[in-house]
Amino acid sequence: MSEQNSSGFPFAEVPDSAGLDIDAIFGGAPNGGAPGNVNPFDAALAQQAAPPAPIPQAQAQEAAPQPMAQQPVFQSVQPVQPAPAPAPTAAPAAPATQSALDIDPLAAAMAEQEIKAEQKAAKSLFEKAPVFHYGSAREDITDPGMTFEELRIAKSADFPELGEGKKVSWTVEYGKTVKTITDPKGTTIASVKSEIELSKAFLDNLKKAKDKNPDCLVKPKVTAQSKGIASYKGVFASLEEARASDKAICTIPGGDGRVYELRKNELGEFIAPKDCVIDLESVRAGFTPALPLVPMELLAQIISFFRCCMTGPEEFEALAHILWDKQEQEFVVRVPEQTVTKAHIDAELGRDDLPEERYLHYIDIHSHNSMEAKFSPVDDADEQATRIYIVVGRLDKFFPDITVRMSCGGTYLPLDPGCVLESYGAVFPQEWKTNVKLLRRNVLPARPMTEPEVRHFRYWRMGQ
């Protein structure tokens, strides 16, 4: 009977003579090297204790476990090597730039509202009517389908300078975009407005501009202006000459002193008075003297003569003529023979002693003694010749009143006395002026200046 084995191993010890290669069975190294002393069960336990490899995230399903085949106990066992741990599989990276709109729904809603607001503003901007802008005139163009030439014709009634298309150019200013119109007859206003609105430059400027709602301004400009009268217009001295001409528009002076315009077309003749005729030059009534001013000394002599006519038992009027001596280049005074009363003068105008070839009859000056210096109806009837007329009144005062007028063929026009008479302008010492200081305006008395103050101030200004 064999000896019982108390080692706990269920198999009997195999003698070395049996020829079994233990190292070959358990994966040991030949010749009893260190690797041959590996316990296969320790290796299995070590493999079980190793943490399981992480499951790749990209794998959708786990592979079904394969059933393990039962091996005989004494089957040759291959050495169990620890499986290398697989490299950890990184999770799919998120996009480098993730929009805040995917994270914050509130921001996404606000952005959507801003987009809708911009679209609504753009729609309202594009629906705005273009604006006609010329000088200070601004008006919405209700029919943008018209051409620029049609707009010019429509506005030429209010702006006559736009009447000739060759002399008018057009530009459209929309925000910071400016477009010049090269074909006014074939280009509509709406097409230019739409073209600008769809351009990238306009949209880019609109985003940067403070004014998000600019007007589309349609601007005409007169580029040329001709001189003289147009070929279809003319100025004529009589109605007969105007009718005989080939001009469609004729300007004619009327016997009543007004200017009339005759227009001829296939319907007939149209004649109407014109208050402002652009074909005629602007004329201003007045008098431009060709002679020097009458000296103050000469005027003072005449006033002294008039005052002398008031010192008798009865004051009366008097008349004097102021003549220009062309030879001596000076003024002379002639008092013609006259019969006078307080309000009337009958004078002899023949002056054989002063021939007209040498002397020019320049001024008639007469007195109204102590009465006002106003021309009477009798004066209007007598003073028809084309010259200067002066009346001196209130000779009872230290400074009399003087009224001056001219007669242009019987048409009178009042003149400033300084136009023909030398005024007070004597030279005075300069130190007088240095001793006078003008008060500041903010400290002047808050009252109107009296007549002597006004007169003194005027004399002071004349001496500057």
Protein Blocks (a to p, Z undefined) as FASTA:
>chain_A
ZZddfkhpabdcddfklopafklmnopaehhiaklmpcfklmmmmmmmpccddddfklmb
acdddddddddfklccddddddddddddddddddfbacfklmmmmlmmmmmmmmmmmmmm
mmmmmmpccdddehjbccddfblmbcfklmmmmmmmmmmmlmpmklpccdddehjbccdd
fblmlpcfklmmmmmmmpmklmmmmmmpmblcbcdddddddfbdcehjdfkbccdfbfkl
mmmpmbfbdcdddfkopacdddddfkbccddddfbdfkbccddeddddfbdcddfklmmm
mmmmmmmmmmmmbdcdddddddddfklopaddddddddddfkbccddfbdfklcfklpcc
fbdcddehjaccdddfklmmmmmbgcdddddehklbmbdcddddddeehiacdddfklmp
ccdfbdcdfklmmmpccddfklgccbdddfklmmmmmmmmmmZZ
